[in-house]
Amino acid sequence: NVFFRSFSQQDIDAMGQDTTLVDTWVWDAPRCVGSTDVETAWDVLSTILGGAGFRDAELIDGVLSNGAELLSADHVREQAAELSKWTEAHVLEGLRNLDPGADLYHQEVYQEEEEDLLEQFKKLQTFFKEAAEQGLGAVRYAA
């Protein structure tokens, strides 16, 4: 699963300076402003959306078991703007047009359960929209 947690830009900067804070602050609910996850839809969504919501950010190894990426408030705003251009109809069209041989993680599951993919897309879109509106940065990680 891929998880997202939003934080103030000040907290994102602090985690970038002192990476030991990432583990502590991701699990410390009072510092985290918002959160979501896209469950196992990350690979399919990233492919359909052309990377929107999953663009590379500052990678920090050695934290949260698999590493994490710090997204600045500017990065979050850019991702929110990209995601706002997508509709559920566009996502479904992308899903239906995926190459069956693409071998994306859980591709068949989401092609059989389209509503499940749309639910994950809506969570992703809402997370970035709300974080951008509040001027927040984010931490993205897989677990």
N, C-alpha and C positions, 0 to 999 in steps of 0.2 A: 504494500500500500504506500501511497505517497501522501504526506501530510503537509499542511500549511498552518503556520501560526503567525499572527500579526503582532507587531511591536512598534513602539514609538521609534522614530528615526534615531533618537538619542540611544536607545537600547541596542538597536542594530549596530550603530557605530561602536558602542562599548563591546559588543560581542566580537566585532571585527578586530578590535584592539586586544582583547583578552578572550581567546576562544574557550577557555575553561568555563566561561559564563554560559555558553550555549546550552550545555546539558542541564545546568541548574535552572536557567530561565525558561527553557522550553517546557519544563515540568512544573514551574512555579506559576500557578494560575493567576495570581495578582498582577504579574508583569505582562502576561499575554493578554492582548486586547480581544482577539478573535481567533477562531480556528476552524478548520475543515479538513476533510480528506477526500480523495477521489477513489478510495478503495483500490480495486485492481484495474480501474479504467485508464490509468495514467498512460499506458503505451498507445492504446487505441485513440484516446483523446488527443494526445500530443501529435500523433500522425494526422488525424483528421483536421485539427486546428492549425496545422502547419507550425507547431511549436508554441502558439499563443498560450500563455499561462505556464509554460515550461521552459522559457528562454533561459539560457545559461546565465548564471549569476556568480558571485564570489563563492567558490567552493572551499569548504573547510573540512579537511580530513581529520579523522581521529575523534570525532564527536558523534553522539547519538548512534553509535554502533556502525553506521554506514556512511557517515559524513553528512554534511548539510550545506545548503546554499543560502547565503544572505542576500536578500533583495532589498535594495534601497527604496525609499518612498518614490523616487523618480521611476525606478524600474517597475514598481507596483502600478503606478499611474499608466505607464506605457502598456503593460500587460492588460490592465483594465480596459484601456482604449481599444486594443486589438480584440479582446474578447467581446466587447460591446457590439462589434460588427457581425457577430455570429448569432444566428437564430437556431431554434430547435430544428426547423426544416432543413437548414444548411448542414447541421450536424448529422441528421438522418440521411441526407443525400450523400454526405461523405462516407458514412458507415456503409451504406448500400453499395457504394462504388469502390470500396477497398478491394485490393487484389486479394483473392482467396489464398494465394501463396505467400502473402506478406509475412505470415507467421508472427503476428503481433500477440503479445501476452493477453490471453483471454479474448481474443478476437471473435472466436466462434460463440462464446458465451454472450457477448454483447450483440452479435448479429441475430441471435435467437431471442434475446431479451432487450429490445431497443429502448424500452422505457427505463430500464436500469441505467443505461448509458446516459440518457437524457437527464436523469436525476443527478448523476455525477457531474455532468456538464453544468447544470444549474447551480450546484454547490460551488464549483470552481468560479463561475462567472460572478456569483453573488459575493464570494469571499473577496475577489479582487476589486469589485465595484465598491464595496463597503470600506475596505482598507484604503483605497485610493481617495474616497470622499473624506476620510479622516486624516489623510496625510501620513499613513503608516507604512513602514517597511514590513518585511516578512522573512520567515525562515521556512525553507522547503526541505523536506527530508524523506527518505524511504525507510520503512521498517517492516 
